[in-house]
Amino acid sequence: MPDPRTLAAALAAAGPDLRLRSLGDGSVLQLCDEQGRPLLSVETPIDVRVPGGAVRLLGAGTTPDGPGGGPRPWAVTGVPAAEPLAARP
């Protein structure tokens, strides 16, 4: 599970024309276009150590990779540049 600094560095590497913005005291990172419009939001990882905690937080059918849950990207709809950013591995 990447730490918030590693996650921010990975998002910043997505392109020189994109800007990184932090929301919610750093719990959400956003990639924005040159006009400041959000393209992609990523929740920083949540370390879940309680049995059944991931299902409670993320919903039924959720199976986190290893301990805790990883970062979750959310692409903005209606912006062509957003979907490829969310699909990156």
Wavefront OBJ file of the C-alpha trace (Angstrom):
o trace
v 0.000 0.000 0.000
v 1.646 3.296 -1.048
v 2.075 6.078 1.449
v 0.519 9.494 0.627
v 3.862 10.950 -0.583
v 4.424 8.092 -3.021
v 0.858 8.412 -4.259
v 1.260 12.174 -4.769
v 4.519 11.632 -6.688
v 2.851 9.062 -8.946
v -0.057 11.396 -9.674
v 2.271 14.329 -10.350
v 4.118 12.178 -12.901
v 0.907 11.766 -14.942
v 1.764 14.782 -17.065
v 3.453 18.173 -17.027
v 0.206 19.986 -17.858
v -1.663 18.534 -14.874
v -1.760 20.028 -11.389
v -2.000 18.208 -8.085
v -4.428 19.453 -5.428
v -5.053 18.122 -1.915
v -8.482 18.129 -0.249
v -9.828 17.028 3.116
v -6.587 17.487 5.034
v -4.799 15.302 2.484
v -7.305 12.447 2.461
v -8.130 13.105 -1.211
v -5.672 14.018 -3.953
v -6.900 15.436 -7.267
v -5.314 15.801 -10.665
v -6.586 18.960 -12.337
v -6.230 20.352 -15.841
v -4.681 23.741 -16.640
v -7.975 25.496 -15.849
v -8.121 23.883 -12.397
v -10.943 21.455 -13.288
v -10.580 18.117 -11.493
v -9.975 15.136 -13.786
v -9.239 12.419 -11.261
v -9.668 12.104 -7.510
v -7.848 9.496 -5.445
v -8.617 8.673 -1.848
v -5.442 8.019 0.087
v -5.176 4.424 1.305
v -7.077 3.383 4.393
v -5.369 0.880 6.688
v -8.172 -1.486 7.682
v -7.195 -3.952 10.410
v -10.600 -4.953 11.785
v -12.099 -8.203 10.438
v -14.968 -7.239 8.144
v -13.905 -3.583 8.201
v -13.258 -3.375 4.450
v -16.752 -4.643 3.661
v -18.257 -2.171 6.127
v -16.315 0.758 4.627
v -16.251 -0.188 0.938
v -19.356 -2.317 0.454
v -20.244 -5.953 -0.144
v -18.084 -7.858 -2.601
v -14.989 -5.885 -1.640
v -11.795 -7.880 -1.331
v -8.777 -5.692 -0.553
v -5.333 -6.797 -1.777
v -3.565 -7.890 1.389
v -3.963 -5.955 4.611
v -5.949 -2.757 4.297
v -7.414 -1.209 1.196
v -5.459 0.445 -1.573
v -5.943 3.830 -3.204
v -9.229 4.248 -5.065
v -9.220 6.444 -8.197
v -12.387 8.206 -9.342
v -12.487 9.754 -12.824
v -14.641 12.780 -13.565
v -17.346 12.005 -16.128
v -17.772 14.101 -19.239
v -14.073 14.963 -19.550
v -12.321 12.870 -22.238
v -8.876 13.168 -20.607
v -10.102 11.812 -17.246
v -10.943 8.179 -18.016
v -7.465 7.145 -19.268
v -5.945 8.579 -16.082
v -8.168 6.387 -13.890
v -7.436 3.304 -16.004
v -3.656 3.525 -15.507
v -2.216 0.651 -13.476
l 1 2 3 4 5 6 7 8 9 10 11 12 13 14 15 16 17 18 19 20 21 22 23 24 25 26 27 28 29 30 31 32 33 34 35 36 37 38 39 40 41 42 43 44 45 46 47 48 49 50 51 52 53 54 55 56 57 58 59 60 61 62 63 64 65 66 67 68 69 70 71 72 73 74 75 76 77 78 79 80 81 82 83 84 85 86 87 88 89
